[in-house]
Amino acid sequence: MIFYIFANGNLIAKHLMKKYISLFFAVGIDTLVIKQSDTR
C-alpha cells in the first residue's frame, strides 16, 4: 500500500513538473512577444 502511494506520488510529481515547464515556456514566449512589440 505504501509503495502504491509512493508510485502515485511520483507520477503526480512528474505531471506537475510537466505543467510547470509548459507554463514557464508559455510565460517566456509571452514576454518575448511583449518585448518585440515594445521595440517596434
Backbone torsions as a table, in degrees:
resi	resn	phi	psi	omega
1	MET	NA	-47.4	180.0
2	ILE	-62.4	-40.4	179.9
3	PHE	-62.3	-39.5	179.4
4	TYR	-61.8	-44.4	179.7
5	ILE	-63.1	-40.8	-179.9
6	PHE	-62.4	-43.5	179.9
7	ALA	-63.3	-43.0	178.9
8	ASN	-62.3	-43.7	179.6
9	GLY	-60.0	-38.6	179.3
10	ASN	-64.2	-42.9	179.0
11	LEU	-62.8	-43.9	-179.9
12	ILE	-62.1	-41.5	-179.9
13	ALA	-61.9	-43.3	178.8
14	LYS	-62.4	-42.3	-179.6
15	HIS	-62.1	-43.7	179.4
16	LEU	-63.7	-40.4	179.0
17	MET	-60.0	-44.6	178.6
18	LYS	-60.7	-42.0	-179.6
19	LYS	-61.4	-49.0	-177.2
20	TYR	-65.4	-37.8	-179.5
21	ILE	-65.3	-44.5	179.8
22	SER	-64.7	-39.6	179.1
23	LEU	-64.5	-42.0	179.6
24	PHE	-60.7	-44.2	179.9
25	PHE	-65.1	-39.4	-179.9
26	ALA	-62.1	-44.8	179.6
27	VAL	-64.3	-40.9	179.5
28	GLY	-61.5	-42.9	179.4
29	ILE	-65.0	-40.7	179.2
30	ASP	-60.1	-45.6	-179.0
31	THR	-65.2	-36.8	178.8
32	LEU	-63.8	-43.7	179.8
33	VAL	-62.7	-42.4	-179.3
34	ILE	-63.5	-42.7	179.5
35	LYS	-62.7	-41.1	179.8
36	GLN	-63.8	-41.4	-179.2
37	SER	-67.8	-31.6	179.4
38	ASP	-68.4	-38.4	-176.5
39	THR	-71.8	-23.3	-178.0
40	ARG	-68.7	NA	NA
